[in-house]
Structure formats: C-alpha cells, structure tokens
C-alpha cells in the first residue's frame, strides 16, 4: 500500500487557488485584469531580455535597511521592481 499525501490547497479571495509547496511556501498564479501576457515562450538567452534601469542603495549601505532593484523585461514590456526589507526579499511591483 502506497501512502499519497496531498498538498494543502486554498482558495484565497485575492490570489485565487494556492498550493502549499515543499520548502514552506504557497504557490499560485495571479490573473491581473488589464495586463496582458507576452504569450511567447521564455527565450533561451533570457539574460538578453533583462536590463537594469535602477538600483536603490540602502541608507549607510546597510542591507538590513529597505532597498530595491528594478529591471525592464523586453519580452513582457514591463518594469519589475524587487523590494527588500531586513536583508530579505519583501515584495515585487510591476509597472508599464
């Protein structure tokens, strides 16, 4: 007899269906109204699709202070900004 464990799944009011993954995190896909998918396969030379338009240096160069890094992704035609707090990724914003 094989025991199959199912991963917990939730219906979140904003994020929709999310699944608890190994490594202690939840995963799901958010459909954002008004933004369109590039509907293209991810390029083999993916590094060519990214450019670095901005880097927010933390005060006193202390990585524990809030800072951010921004990328423009040509294939998606959007700017992505990763925000860090306490030396760890905190949230991501998408513009454009």
N, C-alpha and C positions, 0 to 999 in steps of 0.2 A: 504494500500500500504506500503510495506516494502522497505526502502532505504538500498541498499547494497553498501558499499564503498569498492572499490578495493584498495589494497596496490600498491603503485608505484613499477614498475619493470623496471630494466635497464639491457641492455646487455653491460657489461664492457669489454674492449679489453683484459684484463688480467684475471680477476676473473670470467668472464662469466656472467650468469644470476644472478642478485642480487635483493633482495626484501627488501623494506623499512619496518621495523617492528615497533610495538609499543615500546616506550622507546627510540626512535630516533636513531636507528642504522640500518645498512644494513646487510643482511644475505645472504649467498650463500655457495656453495661448490666448492672448487678449485680442479680440477683434475691435479695432478702434474705428468708430464711424468717421467717415470723411477722409481717412488716409488710405491710399491705395498700395497694394503690394507691387513690387517690381515685377513679379511673375516671371522671373528669369532664374535659371539655375545659378547657384553660387559659383562665381568664377574660380577657375583653377588657380590663377595668380591673384588670389584675393587681396594681397597686400597692395596691389596696384589700384584697388578701388577706394582705399582709405587715404585721406590727407588730414594733417594735424593743423587746424586753424587756431587753436588756443589751448593754453595751459595756465591754470590758476595756481600760482605758487602759494603754499600755506604761509601764514604770518610767521616770521622768525625761522622760516624753513623747518618748522616743527610739523611732521606728518600727522601728529595727533590732532592738529587744528584742521578745520574744514578746508578742502581744496577741490579742484575739479580739472578734468581734461576733456577737450572736445575734439570730435572727429567729424569730417564730412565723408559720407559714403556715396560715391558716384552712382553705383547701381541702384541705390534706394532713393537718391536725390533728397537726402535728409541729413541734418546735423544731429549728432548724438553727443550728449554730454554726460559723462560719468562723474558723480559726486561722491566724495569720500569724507567720512567723519570718524574721528578716533582711530585713524590709520586703516580703516576698512571701507570697502565699497558700501555706499548708503542707498543711493537711488540713481536712476537714469532718466534723462529727459530727452525728448525727440522734438525737433523743430524743422519747419520747412515743408 
